[in-house]
């Protein structure tokens, strides 16, 4: 069962994105990627660092989890709070999660100062996000329905006709059919009512695992 405080919807990236900007001859390159775990985020950071070893700094920020509970940032040698924190603030300001950002900086010979660094790192992430494709992910509640062979196909058809509801798998057993259903939480009552109506109350419902599906942002 999903945690009570788990959101029903969140925003993330559909695909990686890249952007660059130059500030007083310093070059800032931001790379973004959708990630599903802290381990995946750290692997992405390592890949970017390896691809741009000649950069002086590889500053990072990432947000993980449907509720954005895991948040990390790193200044990688820049003055404390001037790189990772403003990068993270941009990600949070766009309400994004399951996303990692790395900004590589090639020093141009001119010191930017605290304010200049904060603006540059934040702007690099903002620029990449402006070109990125954002998608929403919506939670679907899992339901398992056991029904007899004669009624199974008719029930499957009826469930597929409900809004924000899908039949994700069908199992055929010796004694009947098991339908695996994924539905939006606000459609769960409609699923229950449909099963009762089509099976004349003989269908058996049980909980299934929650899943996430892509939706329009």
GITAGI-V195080 format. One record per run of one state. SS is the DSSP state (A for helix, B for strand, O for the rest). FROM is the first residue (numbers start at 0). TO is the last residue. If there is no record, write none. Layout:
SS|FROM|TO / SS|FROM|TO
//
This chain:
O|0|7 / B|8|12 / O|13|15 / B|16|22 / O|23|24 / B|25|33 / O|34|36 / A|37|50 / O|51|55 / B|56|63 / O|64|68 / B|69|73 / O|74|82 / A|83|92 / O|93|94 / B|95|95 / O|96|97 / B|98|105 / O|106|111 / A|112|130 / O|131|132 / B|133|146 / O|147|147 / A|148|159 / O|160|163 / B|164|171 / O|172|175 / B|176|182 / O|183|183 / A|184|198 / O|199|202 / B|203|214 / O|215|216
//
